[in-house]
């Protein structure tokens, strides 16, 4: 009993620094950000005076009546939707091709995973050059390629475009393409692990019963891959809702804020305009959006583990 107690104390001592660091640098600062979001610290002078005045939800009300923040929420919605759809679709396709065991599949597997070795800043810088539109007389990037192969009529402004369909800004398309390029390899690896974990006995039994390859994929493999699909959606949703570095390095907020996101707006409010209370309010809203996705998933995982 004494030995067990000693082991418990040693284990607690090992994790104690991590607990303290998490408590200070995560939860304390979340609390502090929440406190600031309910304050009048919307100028540098107010911060320096240190006079805290509770203003309730005033900063949040101003945000949701702000046209730029409304556009940010729409941009986040469309970016998240097409980003998740693109990554999952491409990830399943690549995983299925590699799972067939074709010649050279291992080489392509590494190639597809390569973007994951890059940071979003590098990805944004590279794709900014690719999608730089240039001018009609002096095209650049992909527009230059189109002009060289006789497809000049397809040239357009890419991330500088002001065109839109309803609340969807076409300038988001290049950003979505860059993000999908970066993360689809990761999703592919998840699905590939799932496909290789499916018992061959199940597949062979289906083939004996006369099931075609397409029917096996949609009726057997995909239902078995549902947990991986859910995990991929949670991870990608978390990435998309707090995306900053890719967009900041690639387009910034864009012309007329066509590629703006809450994270970009939060950065500009806090560090450029010194509107700390408004910036903190945006941060808390972003935290809530992420929590809406993450918390139910964690709760479900905890319940399943507890039931087991």
Backbone bond lengths (Angstrom), bond angles and torsions (degrees), N, CA, C in turn:
res aa  C-N    CA-C-N  psi(-1)  N-CA   C-N-CA  omega(-1)  CA-C   N-CA-C  phi
1 X - - - 1.468 - - 1.517 110.87 -
2 X 1.332 116.57 -42.43 1.460 121.03 179.13 1.521 110.90 -65.08
3 X 1.339 115.62 -37.49 1.470 119.89 179.29 1.531 110.30 -65.53
4 X 1.330 116.34 -41.78 1.466 121.10 179.42 1.524 110.96 -63.73
5 X 1.328 115.71 -41.12 1.462 120.34 179.06 1.523 110.59 -65.11
6 X 1.330 115.78 -39.10 1.463 120.24 179.34 1.523 110.37 -64.59
7 X 1.351 116.29 -41.20 1.457 120.15 178.33 1.527 111.15 -63.45
8 X 1.332 115.53 -38.40 1.465 119.51 179.03 1.517 111.06 -64.54
9 X 1.339 116.86 -41.62 1.461 121.19 178.90 1.523 111.31 -65.53
10 X 1.324 115.52 -39.34 1.470 119.56 178.64 1.526 110.08 -65.10
11 X 1.323 116.25 -43.47 1.463 120.52 178.38 1.521 111.82 -61.91
12 X 1.349 115.87 -42.16 1.464 120.07 178.74 1.525 110.65 -64.86
13 X 1.327 116.35 -39.43 1.467 120.49 179.30 1.524 111.34 -64.37
14 X 1.326 116.63 -33.12 1.459 120.61 -179.68 1.532 111.23 -69.42
15 X 1.344 116.37 -41.58 1.465 119.59 -176.69 1.527 112.57 -88.43
16 X 1.348 117.99 -10.32 1.460 120.77 -177.80 1.525 113.25 -56.99
17 X 1.344 120.42 -45.80 1.476 119.38 178.41 1.520 112.61 -57.92
18 X 1.325 116.33 -39.36 1.471 119.56 178.89 1.523 111.01 -65.90
19 X 1.328 116.28 -38.72 1.467 120.69 179.02 1.530 110.13 -64.05
20 X 1.321 116.03 -44.68 1.465 121.13 -179.37 1.525 110.53 -63.90
21 X 1.333 116.69 -46.56 1.461 120.72 -179.60 1.521 111.27 -62.56
22 X 1.344 116.75 -42.25 1.462 120.13 178.45 1.523 110.95 -65.15
23 X 1.327 116.28 -40.81 1.463 120.56 -179.53 1.526 111.47 -63.04
24 X 1.338 116.03 -39.78 1.468 120.11 -177.34 1.521 111.67 -80.37
25 X 1.326 116.53 -54.25 1.460 120.39 -169.84 1.530 113.86 -87.00
26 X 1.309 118.47 -6.71 1.470 120.33 176.06 1.521 110.22 -115.70
27 X 1.332 116.49 -65.91 1.460 119.44 -171.13 1.522 113.02 -74.75
28 X 1.330 117.36 -36.53 1.467 118.34 177.68 1.524 110.91 -65.39
29 X 1.329 115.89 -42.61 1.463 118.86 -178.76 1.526 112.06 -72.29
30 X 1.331 117.30 -28.38 1.468 119.24 172.00 1.530 109.47 -64.33
31 X 1.336 115.72 -45.24 1.469 119.86 177.58 1.524 111.02 -61.36
32 X 1.333 116.25 -42.08 1.465 120.07 -178.89 1.535 110.47 -65.79
33 X 1.321 117.34 -41.03 1.460 121.39 177.85 1.524 110.51 -62.71
34 X 1.339 116.38 -40.98 1.459 120.48 177.49 1.527 110.74 -62.62
35 X 1.314 116.14 -41.97 1.461 120.88 179.36 1.527 111.20 -63.10
36 X 1.337 116.03 -43.81 1.466 119.99 -179.64 1.525 110.63 -64.96
37 X 1.343 117.25 -34.77 1.466 120.44 -178.28 1.524 112.13 -65.28
38 X 1.327 117.72 -20.28 1.465 121.77 177.23 1.523 112.14 -98.92
39 X 1.338 116.75 14.30 1.466 120.64 -175.29 1.525 111.03 -107.95
40 X 1.345 114.02 -179.11 1.463 121.67 177.24 1.527 111.45 -100.38
41 X 1.326 117.32 16.87 1.472 121.07 -176.84 1.528 110.50 -78.31
42 X 1.310 115.61 64.63 1.456 120.18 -179.29 1.526 111.50 -107.02
43 X 1.303 115.93 25.11 1.460 120.98 173.85 1.527 108.15 -156.89
44 X 1.311 116.71 160.63 1.460 120.77 -178.59 1.527 110.38 -67.40
45 X 1.323 117.30 -36.15 1.462 120.55 -179.80 1.524 111.29 -66.32
46 X 1.342 116.85 -38.96 1.465 120.21 178.02 1.521 110.60 -63.97
47 X 1.340 117.05 -37.93 1.463 120.78 178.04 1.519 110.83 -65.80
48 X 1.344 116.61 -42.91 1.462 120.47 -177.72 1.533 111.50 -66.40
49 X 1.311 116.26 -35.26 1.465 119.10 178.35 1.519 111.23 -68.59
50 X 1.321 116.27 -28.11 1.460 120.39 177.69 1.513 113.92 70.31
51 X 1.320 116.91 14.49 1.461 120.68 179.97 1.526 108.80 -85.18
52 X 1.304 116.06 109.48 1.466 120.75 -176.26 1.522 109.22 -89.51
53 X 1.327 114.72 120.45 1.459 121.32 175.45 1.522 108.58 -120.54
54 X 1.317 116.07 121.73 1.456 121.41 -179.53 1.522 109.19 -75.05
55 X 1.350 116.08 122.99 1.467 120.22 -178.05 1.522 111.52 -115.52
56 X 1.330 117.13 9.26 1.458 120.19 178.31 1.516 112.87 65.69
57 X 1.318 115.68 -138.02 1.469 120.93 -177.09 1.530 112.20 -90.86
58 X 1.306 116.59 18.87 1.464 120.11 -176.66 1.528 112.05 -57.90
59 X 1.333 117.47 -44.42 1.465 120.60 -179.17 1.525 112.13 -65.19
60 X 1.329 116.37 -35.04 1.460 120.42 179.25 1.526 110.73 -71.39
61 X 1.324 116.53 -39.66 1.471 120.39 178.58 1.525 110.52 -62.95
62 X 1.341 116.16 -41.47 1.466 119.99 178.32 1.528 110.93 -64.01
63 X 1.315 116.05 -37.98 1.463 119.47 -179.51 1.520 111.66 -63.57
64 X 1.318 117.13 -47.82 1.461 120.09 -175.69 1.528 112.39 -73.36
65 X 1.324 117.40 -11.10 1.468 120.64 172.58 1.528 111.18 -99.12
66 X 1.336 116.78 1.19 1.463 123.31 179.64 1.536 108.87 -85.24
67 X 1.331 117.58 122.28 1.467 121.17 -176.81 1.520 111.25 -60.49
68 X 1.336 118.04 -35.51 1.462 120.22 -178.84 1.529 110.67 -67.39
69 X 1.319 117.58 -41.90 1.458 119.65 179.99 1.529 110.64 -68.40
70 X 1.330 116.93 -35.23 1.462 119.76 175.43 1.524 110.56 -61.63
71 X 1.337 116.50 -41.99 1.463 120.67 177.36 1.525 110.48 -64.77
72 X 1.339 116.72 -37.79 1.468 120.75 178.19 1.527 111.30 -60.17
73 X 1.325 116.04 -41.59 1.460 119.66 -179.72 1.526 111.33 -66.45
74 X 1.326 117.41 -40.13 1.458 120.47 176.07 1.528 110.63 -63.98
75 X 1.342 116.25 -43.70 1.463 120.08 178.65 1.527 111.08 -60.58
76 X 1.323 115.88 -41.32 1.465 120.36 178.68 1.517 111.42 -63.60
77 X 1.324 116.24 -41.12 1.456 120.89 179.52 1.525 111.06 -61.20
78 X 1.328 116.61 -51.01 1.465 120.30 -177.74 1.527 111.50 -68.87
79 X 1.317 116.51 -40.18 1.464 119.51 178.85 1.526 110.12 -61.83
80 X 1.322 117.02 -46.26 1.471 121.38 -179.73 1.520 111.27 -61.82
81 X 1.325 116.41 -45.11 1.463 121.10 -177.61 1.526 111.53 -60.87
82 X 1.336 117.26 -53.62 1.468 120.98 -175.66 1.526 111.73 -75.47
83 X 1.316 117.30 -29.13 1.464 121.13 177.04 1.524 110.44 -65.47
84 X 1.334 116.99 -48.36 1.471 120.96 178.78 1.524 110.73 -64.75
85 X 1.325 116.62 -45.77 1.465 120.68 -179.38 1.529 111.24 -61.39
86 X 1.338 116.59 -43.57 1.455 120.50 -179.49 1.513 112.66 -66.17
87 X 1.334 117.02 -45.35 1.473 121.08 -178.63 1.524 111.60 -64.38
88 X 1.328 116.70 -43.95 1.466 119.80 -177.89 1.531 110.70 -68.84
89 X 1.337 117.21 -43.65 1.462 120.23 179.97 1.522 110.91 -62.19
90 X 1.327 116.89 -49.11 1.460 120.87 -179.35 1.519 110.94 -68.18
91 X 1.331 117.07 -37.18 1.460 120.72 179.34 1.517 112.49 -63.30
92 X 1.336 116.68 -43.24 1.468 120.90 177.93 1.526 110.47 -64.40
93 X 1.345 116.34 -43.65 1.455 120.55 -179.30 1.528 111.48 -60.94
94 X 1.319 116.98 -48.60 1.466 120.89 -178.71 1.528 111.20 -65.76
95 X 1.322 116.46 -41.24 1.467 120.02 -179.89 1.526 110.65 -64.14
96 X 1.323 116.85 -39.72 1.465 120.72 179.81 1.524 111.30 -65.02
97 X 1.340 116.36 -41.37 1.460 120.11 179.57 1.522 111.55 -65.43
98 X 1.334 116.15 -42.92 1.465 119.75 -178.96 1.524 110.96 -70.71
99 X 1.338 116.56 -33.70 1.463 120.32 -179.06 1.526 112.26 -66.34
100 X 1.327 117.02 -19.66 1.468 120.14 178.68 1.525 111.77 -70.33
101 X 1.345 116.05 -13.35 1.459 119.78 177.19 1.520 114.05 72.07
102 X 1.344 117.24 29.98 1.452 120.79 179.42 1.529 110.48 -67.21
103 X 1.314 115.99 159.24 1.456 121.21 -178.96 1.530 110.12 -62.16
104 X 1.329 116.15 130.53 1.457 121.49 -179.58 1.510 114.51 83.67
105 X 1.340 117.55 7.22 1.470 120.50 -176.67 1.529 112.19 -64.31
106 X 1.341 116.79 -34.42 1.461 119.57 179.74 1.526 111.68 -65.98
107 X 1.335 115.83 -35.95 1.468 119.38 177.82 1.521 110.01 -65.03
108 X 1.331 116.05 -45.74 1.463 119.92 179.73 1.526 111.70 -67.38
109 X 1.317 116.69 -31.08 1.459 120.01 176.82 1.528 110.34 -60.26
110 X 1.325 116.89 -43.54 1.460 121.04 177.51 1.524 111.77 -68.05
111 X 1.331 115.96 -37.14 1.464 119.56 178.61 1.526 110.73 -63.85
112 X 1.335 116.84 -43.19 1.462 120.74 -179.42 1.530 111.57 -66.61
113 X 1.336 116.06 -29.88 1.467 119.92 -179.83 1.522 112.67 -82.53
114 X 1.328 116.92 -15.53 1.467 120.62 -174.39 1.528 113.90 -54.73
115 X 1.351 119.98 -43.54 1.473 119.13 -179.72 1.520 113.99 -54.56
116 X 1.345 117.24 -27.98 1.463 119.76 179.45 1.522 112.10 -65.48
117 X 1.347 116.92 -19.92 1.467 120.55 179.11 1.521 111.63 -78.01
118 X 1.331 117.16 -10.77 1.454 121.78 -178.64 1.531 110.51 -98.19
119 X 1.302 115.45 152.10 1.461 119.46 174.50 1.523 108.59 -82.98
120 X 1.332 115.98 161.51 1.460 119.89 178.05 1.529 111.48 -63.45
121 X 1.328 117.51 -27.66 1.460 120.47 178.77 1.529 110.01 -65.51
122 X 1.335 116.42 -45.06 1.463 120.62 178.33 1.524 110.00 -63.88
123 X 1.333 116.41 -44.86 1.464 120.71 178.62 1.524 111.00 -58.78
124 X 1.323 116.64 -45.32 1.459 120.51 179.78 1.515 112.36 -62.52
125 X 1.335 116.77 -40.22 1.467 120.79 -179.80 1.525 111.09 -65.81
126 X 1.339 116.11 -43.93 1.470 120.60 -179.23 1.516 110.99 -65.00
127 X 1.334 116.60 -48.47 1.465 119.58 -177.19 1.523 112.04 -73.15
128 X 1.308 117.99 -22.00 1.465 119.95 172.76 1.528 109.88 -63.32
129 X 1.331 116.19 -40.82 1.460 120.11 177.31 1.532 110.83 -67.39
130 X 1.338 116.92 -40.52 1.463 120.29 -178.75 1.528 111.37 -64.21
131 X 1.330 116.68 -41.66 1.460 120.50 -175.55 1.523 113.26 -96.71
132 X 1.335 117.48 7.99 1.463 119.35 175.20 1.524 108.53 -62.79
133 X 1.325 119.15 118.16 1.476 120.25 -171.72 1.512 114.69 -74.29
134 X 1.354 117.18 -28.53 1.452 119.14 -173.59 1.522 110.09 68.86
135 X 1.335 116.49 -146.93 1.464 121.81 177.78 1.528 109.07 -125.56
136 X 1.322 115.92 173.90 1.463 120.32 -178.98 1.531 110.30 -63.37
137 X 1.327 116.10 -41.14 1.468 119.73 -179.34 1.519 112.28 -82.79
138 X 1.294 116.04 -25.67 1.466 119.89 -178.06 1.525 109.49 -132.50
139 X 1.344 117.61 71.15 1.470 120.71 -177.86 1.519 111.45 -68.12
140 X 1.334 115.17 158.08 1.464 121.08 179.43 1.517 109.12 -135.10
141 X 1.337 115.18 167.95 1.452 120.65 175.51 1.516 112.98 56.95
142 X 1.319 115.53 -134.93 1.463 120.49 -177.14 1.523 111.78 -68.24
143 X 1.330 118.03 -26.15 1.460 120.57 175.63 1.524 111.59 -66.09
144 X 1.323 116.63 -34.71 1.461 121.01 176.00 1.523 110.87 -65.20
145 X 1.345 115.54 -40.95 1.462 119.64 177.15 1.524 110.62 -61.53
146 X 1.329 116.73 -43.68 1.459 120.24 -179.74 1.519 111.62 -62.42
147 X 1.320 116.14 -39.80 1.465 118.79 179.55 1.521 111.45 -67.00
148 X 1.333 117.68 -31.25 1.465 121.95 -178.43 1.535 111.77 -74.51
149 X 1.333 117.17 -28.83 1.470 119.45 -176.86 1.529 111.73 -103.70
150 X 1.337 115.43 13.87 1.455 119.76 174.56 1.502 115.98 82.55
151 X 1.331 117.38 19.40 1.464 121.26 178.96 1.527 111.07 -113.38
152 X 1.322 115.07 37.63 1.463 119.91 -177.53 1.513 113.34 -59.79
153 X 1.344 116.44 -25.96 1.462 119.60 -179.63 1.524 112.17 -66.22
154 X 1.338 117.65 -18.85 1.461 121.31 -178.80 1.527 112.92 -89.20
155 X 1.328 117.08 -0.61 1.459 119.65 179.40 1.533 110.10 -66.50
156 X 1.321 115.80 141.56 1.463 120.22 174.01 1.529 109.03 -155.23
157 X 1.307 116.98 -176.63 1.456 121.27 -169.57 1.507 116.15 -78.29
158 X 1.351 118.76 -10.70 1.458 121.92 -179.44 1.526 110.59 53.23
159 X 1.347 118.66 -123.39 1.473 118.21 -174.26 1.531 113.18 -74.99
160 X 1.348 117.34 -1.95 1.467 119.92 174.36 1.526 111.06 -99.17
161 X 1.332 116.50 0.88 1.457 120.49 -177.72 1.527 111.35 -68.30
162 X 1.335 115.35 141.64 1.462 121.09 176.32 1.532 111.50 -102.78
163 X 1.343 116.15 1.37 1.459 120.14 -178.41 1.522 110.56 -70.27
164 X 1.311 115.33 152.41 1.463 120.02 179.71 1.521 109.80 -153.61
165 X 1.306 115.41 161.07 1.459 123.42 173.57 1.521 106.64 -125.00
166 X 1.312 115.69 99.91 1.459 118.92 -171.70 1.509 109.83 66.99
167 X 1.329 116.64 -124.60 1.465 121.51 178.66 1.532 112.82 -94.24
168 X 1.333 116.37 3.03 1.464 119.86 179.60 1.520 109.58 -93.33
169 X 1.334 116.04 116.69 1.460 121.90 177.95 1.527 109.88 -86.94
170 X 1.336 116.41 127.10 1.461 120.47 -178.66 1.526 112.13 -63.95
171 X 1.323 117.25 -20.63 1.464 120.51 178.96 1.522 112.07 -64.96
172 X 1.344 116.86 -16.06 1.461 120.44 177.40 1.526 112.31 -74.06
173 X 1.332 117.51 -19.80 1.468 120.58 -175.66 1.527 111.93 -58.31
174 X 1.346 120.26 -49.59 1.467 119.24 178.02 1.527 113.36 -59.88
175 X 1.330 116.32 -36.70 1.462 120.35 179.27 1.520 110.59 -65.77
176 X 1.321 116.30 -42.35 1.469 120.93 178.72 1.527 110.20 -63.67
177 X 1.337 116.72 -42.66 1.467 120.50 179.11 1.524 110.64 -59.84
178 X 1.325 116.81 -45.09 1.468 120.64 179.94 1.524 111.18 -63.21
179 X 1.331 116.97 -42.36 1.464 120.89 -179.29 1.525 111.55 -66.84
180 X 1.331 116.35 -40.92 1.468 120.42 178.44 1.525 109.92 -64.69
181 X 1.323 117.09 -41.63 1.468 121.32 177.42 1.524 111.25 -57.61
182 X 1.336 116.05 -38.69 1.457 120.48 -177.85 1.527 112.60 -71.96
183 X 1.328 117.88 -40.79 1.461 121.33 -169.21 1.520 115.26 -102.97
184 X 1.333 118.89 -13.12 1.463 120.01 -176.38 1.527 112.01 -64.98
185 X 1.336 117.50 -31.75 1.456 120.37 177.44 1.519 112.06 -64.42
186 X 1.314 116.16 -36.60 1.458 120.75 177.65 1.532 110.70 -65.03
187 X 1.324 115.84 -43.65 1.462 120.50 177.95 1.525 109.92 -64.97
188 X 1.340 116.46 -39.28 1.456 120.43 176.66 1.528 111.10 -56.92
189 X 1.338 116.30 -44.18 1.469 120.40 -179.73 1.525 110.96 -62.40
190 X 1.334 117.27 -37.95 1.461 120.85 177.99 1.523 110.86 -64.15
191 X 1.319 116.51 -48.00 1.466 119.91 -179.45 1.525 111.51 -68.28
192 X 1.321 116.93 -35.13 1.462 119.59 179.63 1.520 110.76 -64.18
193 X 1.340 116.34 -40.83 1.462 120.30 176.51 1.526 110.45 -63.21
194 X 1.341 116.47 -39.09 1.460 119.82 178.81 1.515 112.52 -67.50
195 X 1.323 117.13 -42.02 1.460 121.07 -179.97 1.524 111.34 -63.48
196 X 1.316 116.22 -40.20 1.459 119.59 -178.80 1.520 112.34 -77.33
197 X 1.319 116.33 -9.58 1.459 119.82 176.26 1.518 113.27 -91.75
198 X 1.339 116.52 -6.17 1.464 120.37 178.66 1.530 109.10 -78.63
199 X 1.303 115.88 131.65 1.459 120.88 -178.25 1.527 111.53 -63.38
200 X 1.326 115.98 133.85 1.465 121.15 177.76 1.533 111.49 -66.45
201 X 1.328 116.47 -24.67 1.464 120.11 179.30 1.528 110.98 -61.67
202 X 1.334 115.96 -38.98 1.467 120.19 179.51 1.520 110.12 -65.37
203 X 1.330 116.07 -44.17 1.467 120.60 -179.27 1.530 110.67 -64.26
204 X 1.323 116.37 -44.66 1.459 120.68 -179.21 1.530 111.33 -64.12
205 X 1.322 116.39 -38.73 1.468 120.15 178.21 1.525 110.81 -62.60
206 X 1.336 116.17 -39.67 1.464 120.33 178.84 1.521 110.77 -67.11
207 X 1.325 117.08 -38.89 1.466 120.44 178.57 1.530 111.46 -65.69
208 X 1.328 116.08 -39.10 1.466 120.03 177.52 1.526 110.64 -61.85
209 X 1.332 115.82 -35.41 1.469 120.50 179.36 1.528 112.02 -77.20
210 X 1.330 117.17 -1.46 1.463 120.82 175.91 1.509 115.20 93.36
211 X 1.316 117.93 13.33 1.463 120.76 179.57 1.531 110.66 -72.39
212 X 1.327 116.50 137.04 1.457 121.26 177.65 1.526 109.77 -78.67
213 X 1.333 116.42 169.00 1.466 121.00 -179.56 1.525 111.18 -61.55
214 X 1.346 115.90 -42.04 1.468 119.45 179.42 1.523 111.13 -64.28
215 X 1.313 116.97 -41.36 1.481 120.87 -179.83 1.531 110.33 -67.43
216 X 1.322 117.10 -38.30 1.469 120.42 177.17 1.523 110.10 -62.45
217 X 1.341 115.50 -41.63 1.465 119.41 -177.91 1.529 111.37 -65.30
218 X 1.349 117.00 -48.80 1.459 120.02 -174.12 1.529 113.80 -81.51
219 X 1.332 117.49 -29.77 1.458 119.67 -175.43 1.535 113.34 -97.29
220 X 1.333 117.26 -19.66 1.472 119.57 -177.65 1.523 111.73 -118.15
221 X 1.328 116.09 -54.90 1.457 119.14 -174.66 1.529 112.52 -68.61
222 X 1.325 117.01 -49.04 1.463 119.42 -176.77 1.531 113.12 -61.74
223 X 1.350 119.83 -42.85 1.479 117.86 175.42 1.526 112.84 -60.51
224 X 1.340 116.59 -36.58 1.461 119.50 178.69 1.528 111.93 -71.31
225 X 1.341 116.92 -20.88 1.465 121.33 -179.11 1.528 112.43 -93.69
226 X 1.328 117.50 6.48 1.466 119.90 -178.51 1.525 113.54 -58.23
227 X 1.357 119.73 -42.08 1.475 118.62 177.39 1.525 112.85 -60.15
228 X 1.341 116.69 -35.73 1.462 119.97 178.35 1.522 110.16 -69.91
229 X 1.322 117.00 -39.92 1.464 120.37 177.01 1.521 110.79 -59.97
230 X 1.321 116.69 -44.05 1.464 120.79 179.05 1.520 110.63 -63.39
231 X 1.327 117.33 -44.92 1.471 120.84 179.20 1.527 110.99 -61.53
232 X 1.336 116.15 -42.46 1.462 120.44 179.33 1.524 110.97 -63.06
233 X 1.329 116.89 -41.67 1.463 120.57 179.38 1.523 111.33 -64.28
234 X 1.333 116.95 -39.06 1.467 120.67 179.08 1.523 110.46 -65.25
235 X 1.320 116.43 -47.38 1.472 120.80 -178.50 1.522 110.78 -64.14
236 X 1.330 116.84 -46.56 1.461 120.64 -178.84 1.531 111.26 -66.89
237 X 1.324 116.26 -38.36 1.462 119.72 177.35 1.509 111.58 -62.77
238 X 1.317 116.60 -40.69 1.456 121.58 177.70 1.521 110.47 -62.73
239 X 1.335 116.92 -43.06 1.467 121.40 179.64 1.524 110.76 -63.82
240 X 1.322 116.72 -44.96 1.461 120.57 -174.27 1.521 112.87 -69.24
241 X 1.326 117.06 -36.03 1.462 119.95 -176.12 1.523 112.59 -70.98
242 X 1.329 117.10 -24.66 1.468 118.95 179.80 1.526 112.21 -115.06
243 X 1.346 116.60 20.30 1.455 121.13 -177.68 1.528 110.38 -60.34
244 X 1.319 115.86 132.94 1.466 120.46 179.29 1.526 111.56 -142.16
245 X 1.345 116.33 -57.36 1.461 120.69 -170.49 1.520 113.34 -62.05
246 X 1.333 118.18 -40.93 1.462 121.11 179.75 1.521 110.71 -61.43
247 X 1.331 116.25 -50.13 1.458 120.39 -175.83 1.522 111.16 -71.53
248 X 1.334 116.95 -38.44 1.464 119.65 -178.99 1.528 110.95 -64.15
249 X 1.336 117.39 -39.78 1.455 120.83 -179.19 1.522 112.88 -80.87
250 X 1.315 117.44 -21.81 1.459 121.09 -175.94 1.522 112.65 -94.29
251 X 1.317 117.80 -49.84 1.467 120.46 -174.14 1.521 114.03 -132.72
252 X 1.339 117.29 -19.51 1.458 118.63 -170.14 1.518 108.99 67.48
253 X 1.313 116.99 -149.90 1.468 119.61 179.18 1.520 111.83 -77.88
254 X 1.342 116.31 -14.44 1.464 120.01 176.96 1.519 113.00 79.76
255 X 1.326 114.68 171.94 1.467 120.70 178.23 1.520 109.22 -68.16
256 X 1.307 116.25 126.97 1.472 121.76 -177.10 1.526 111.80 56.48
257 X 1.336 116.20 29.62 1.467 122.37 177.40 1.523 113.10 60.20
258 X 1.328 117.49 33.80 1.468 120.44 -176.91 1.528 112.18 -70.46
259 X 1.332 118.03 -23.61 1.473 120.36 177.69 1.528 111.14 -117.23
260 X 1.299 116.22 20.99 1.466 120.54 -178.08 1.528 110.90 -71.27
261 X 1.336 115.34 149.14 1.457 122.85 177.88 1.530 108.96 -134.21
262 X 1.342 118.37 159.97 1.462 119.66 178.94 1.521 113.15 -54.67
263 X 1.337 117.88 -36.38 1.469 120.44 -179.42 1.519 111.36 -65.19
264 X 1.351 117.50 -39.42 1.464 121.35 177.67 1.525 109.91 -65.95
265 X 1.321 116.14 -43.92 1.465 120.80 179.54 1.528 110.53 -63.57
266 X 1.320 116.79 -41.34 1.466 121.17 178.57 1.523 110.53 -61.31
267 X 1.314 117.37 -43.55 1.462 122.05 179.53 1.531 110.74 -61.81
268 X 1.322 116.50 -45.13 1.462 119.49 -177.77 1.526 111.61 -69.95
269 X 1.330 116.52 -38.66 1.462 119.37 177.70 1.527 111.42 -62.24
270 X 1.332 116.07 -44.48 1.458 120.74 -172.33 1.520 112.52 -79.42
271 X 1.314 116.98 -49.29 1.466 120.60 -168.72 1.525 114.19 -101.71
272 X 1.316 117.89 -10.05 1.463 119.95 177.29 1.523 112.30 -112.53
273 X 1.342 115.66 -36.92 1.463 119.41 -179.06 1.514 113.18 -101.94
274 X 1.341 116.99 -6.11 1.480 122.49 -178.80 1.529 112.41 58.02
275 X 1.323 117.06 28.01 1.464 121.04 176.29 1.531 107.37 -94.80
276 X 1.320 114.59 79.06 1.461 121.07 -170.85 1.524 112.70 -66.96
277 X 1.307 116.96 -37.56 1.468 119.74 -178.99 1.524 110.75 -67.08
278 X 1.325 117.37 -44.82 1.465 120.98 179.23 1.526 110.93 -65.96
279 X 1.342 116.20 -41.55 1.457 119.75 177.39 1.517 111.86 -62.46
280 X 1.334 116.70 -39.47 1.467 120.62 177.60 1.521 111.24 -65.72
281 X 1.331 116.33 -36.42 1.468 119.95 178.23 1.528 110.80 -63.69
282 X 1.334 116.86 -41.28 1.466 120.03 176.97 1.526 109.94 -62.69
283 X 1.339 116.49 -41.01 1.471 120.58 179.47 1.520 111.64 -60.95
284 X 1.309 116.63 -42.71 1.468 120.35 -179.75 1.523 110.78 -67.06
285 X 1.319 117.07 -38.10 1.475 119.82 177.44 1.522 110.10 -64.03
286 X 1.339 117.13 -41.36 1.466 120.71 176.49 1.522 110.88 -62.55
287 X 1.334 116.80 -40.39 1.462 121.07 177.93 1.517 111.19 -61.78
288 X 1.322 116.14 -41.13 1.468 120.52 179.76 1.525 110.28 -65.85
289 X 1.340 117.16 -41.44 1.472 120.29 179.67 1.521 111.03 -61.95
290 X 1.326 116.32 -42.28 1.463 120.02 178.51 1.528 110.29 -67.39
291 X 1.331 116.35 -41.10 1.466 120.36 -178.91 1.526 111.81 -63.76
292 X 1.343 116.60 -34.40 1.467 120.47 179.26 1.525 110.28 -60.37
293 X 1.327 117.05 -32.44 1.461 121.40 178.92 1.522 111.75 -85.38
294 X 1.330 117.06 -45.33 1.461 121.72 -170.59 1.529 112.76 -76.95
295 X 1.335 117.71 -45.81 1.460 121.78 -172.00 1.535 112.67 -60.27
296 X 1.342 120.25 -48.04 1.480 118.76 177.79 1.526 112.22 -59.76
297 X 1.324 117.00 -37.08 1.466 120.26 179.18 1.524 110.76 -65.91
298 X 1.334 116.53 -44.91 1.458 120.20 178.73 1.523 111.28 -64.45
299 X 1.330 116.41 -39.39 1.466 120.38 179.21 1.522 110.41 -64.46
300 X 1.338 116.27 -42.76 1.450 120.54 178.98 1.537 111.11 -63.57
301 X 1.329 116.42 -42.37 1.466 120.81 178.88 1.522 110.77 -64.28
302 X 1.317 115.90 -38.72 1.470 120.19 179.82 1.525 110.25 -66.34
303 X 1.346 116.53 -41.58 1.465 119.33 179.97 1.520 111.34 -65.03
304 X 1.323 116.37 -41.16 1.470 119.60 179.55 1.515 111.00 -64.66
305 X 1.341 116.19 -42.28 1.463 119.91 177.91 1.503 112.52 -65.11
306 X 1.350 115.96 -36.62 1.467 120.70 179.92 1.519 110.30 -70.16
307 X 1.356 116.74 -38.14 1.463 119.96 179.52 1.523 111.92 -66.31
308 X 1.349 114.30 -35.27 1.466 118.27 178.49 1.522 111.03 -68.00
